[in-house]
Amino acid sequence: MTARYLGVDLGSTTAKAVVTDDGGTILGASTVQMGAVSQRGMQRAVDAALAEAGVSADGLDGTVATGYGRRLVPGAARTFTEITCHARGTAAMCPGVRLVIDIGGQDSKAITVDDSGLVEDFAMNDRCASGTGRFYEVLARALECDLGELADLALQGGQDLEVSSMCATFAETEIVSLLAQGLPAADIASSVHRAVAARTLALVAQVGKRTPVVLTGGVARNRAAVHFLAEALGLQVQVPARPQITGAYGAALLAGESAGRAPAGQGPGPSDADTSVPLFPGPSGSDRSCADCDGKVASTGAAAKVTLGPTITIGRS
């Protein structure tokens, strides 16, 4: 009988669940929007994924959890950090990827991946909502447009405006001020998207540019965000068919590996086999672990942390 594995990514604003077979094929997947980390939202996502896969909770052969609320997922045999799961899931969805940029509800990550789909290095910004899904919600509210309409509006803008603050707390006030000056909403939207892309480029600089580049997370569904990020990087940016479930998919694949199987053609690495949060080699070859700092590199090297200033300025053209 074919085995069934569940991966759960309980993030800051969405809960994602994926069910796979022992070959890494996705049998069911679900994404549930939440106001905050919620066990109720997580259970809705799990129930929907299991129903789509035609599997009961008792019929699962392994469960792995990831994300902010990964320790709140009942029945998870192991937990892995988002870094590991996003890298593994994206590498399986987009074979050959070398740089994963994940922009979620309240944080963003840049992860370099080796030719085996394992993490080489990463940088993470979880101290500021700039450029995250929450930030785009603030922008849409200030421009009085639907979040789904924001991308089309930004792609219509032609003039670069000065955006002096990228803080989600103060950005709304500044956007309202720009509107009060009679500046077109499309130009404001495009300028903010360019500023966000510049901020993301600073994050990528911590780990180095690699190609191919894949953008994941909820923001990857924003066509304008993809366009302006590609423009800032000077590279083509790929987006998976379902960019929000890469972490949950990676968790499901790791559940299969933890059970002694190797879905999607990847066997468990030596560090995956003996720790709930894998160790992965840094540039110097020494092992580093994100077990204690929950997603931030433990070393004190140049790429240890992402420190971003509060201001990105886009000059007028």
Secondary structure, DSSP 8 states (H G I E B T S, - for coil): ---EEEEEEE-SSEEEEEEEETT--EEEEEEEE-SSS-HHHHHHHHHHHHHHHT--GGG-SEEEEESTTGGG-TT-SEE--HHHHHHHHHHHHSTT--EEEEE-SS-EEEEEE-TTS-EEEEEEE-S--TTSHHHHHHHHHHTT--GGGHHHHHHH--S--------HHHHHHHHHHHHHTT--HHHHHHHHHHHHHHHHHHHHHTT---SSEEEESGGGG-HHHHHHHHHHHTS-EE--SSGGGHHHHHHHHHHHHHTT--GGG----TTTTT-SS--EE-TTS-EE--TTTTSS--S-STTS-----S-------
